[in-house]
Amino acid sequence: MKKVFALLCFTTLLFAFRADKPKKIIFFGDSITQAGVSPTGYITKLGTLLDKNKYELVGKGIGGNKVYDLYLRLEDDVLAQKPDVVVIWVGVNDVWHKASSGTGTDPDKFVKFYQALIDKMKAQNIKVVLTTPSTIGERYDNTNQQDGDLNKYSMFIRELAAKNNLPLIDLRKAFMDYSQKNNPKNEEKGILTTDRVHLNDTGNQFVAEQMAKVLQQF
């Protein structure tokens, strides 16, 4: 009887420990996410919006990364860290580098490697959240150079979210809507970004708020 009681007590404590353990969320992406852990970055700001006792936020961003780069470092930077949730935010360089250096990612390969990321994480029972690329130029009337491709790749990610029944943070739509309301001069930067791509303080806060809406559900 004493052994049974002791086992029940141990089991109760074990479940209590697991319940109190914060959920580890990894943000997996490029230079925007690399800067997200800075004192004013979106991951840092997100930490003030979410319950610190419930979540552990980890940034795994590397400048210049495209979807293929994420696939190559998935094992070490994500799977080995045993996260509960992973937020994938990639796509800007896959589009941007087509024009800047001719090293972007073709649509079929983008979808293929993105799906492979999802498959590998789901196989480890990791919850996956998809994020559309935000902006390469803040003009709201589709006159930025890469708007066409950026809209197309965002649609790929929306389709992947629907196909895999995954939560989506649609930053592309959110940024466009914000610019229409808050960019009366149709400027290409300085609204949510410093250089058309990377976030300023307002942009970091805006992204944190968009992500909090989804992540607080976990």
Steps between C-alpha positions, in 0.01 A plus 500: 500500500785736589666423166180580313459826692862596430454425130188714486679788670793474258266493200311802629823694547623398155186626331511819704859560390412444136201731526715778646780460249492789253435421135811550291431699183774524238490776241667360189602745229737751346656835601165643612478222758871527579435862600183393680693412816653847532376724783243657267441194279164341438582186702605712798182708469294185467640389834327797662165410341497131594502347848869446581408208722335318212741560213871479424580694182809405297626674186669294230545747218800536268545788256457416133326169563253359252271200542775259389736638767236438764465143381877445529517620862168359613650208693743702711310826544150360546451126541790455743358782716172310550263797469127483555425754227695632200415821315639492146558845351683475170451613141638852472845388385353232275337789311739789565816316394355434156539867421800584717728207420315252280498239778136491600288187528279374218133452594498120474812466716367749752182299551690169505748601770236683703282187504805293598555729801139453605515122457816459708368712785156340505672159514653615832157615629606864478223752445580713196387856428551649152569866429477681168791731405415856593644751255775600259398863469208661680308664215143377534401514131706200377768720340791356700734303273441159660130534584392248237728222618446585866125470457546170315726346765267620773220317323714183496533524878128561547432189291751296703331613822160394367630171359670404828232647727749734668462842662602793281635843592431696182752781533484579129135596527550672836785716366307597187194594704713701743674688218170594336385657826829650623705584191319795335807601294548141375861493625709190428650486849482657845151386593566154649852450358834677499607393150186354331558158666640509855277618781513828685368534856142543382537201269638279774208591728251442217643156419503404869132592528407300189685195627361525852146460364590152376762383749295571812270220386768240574 
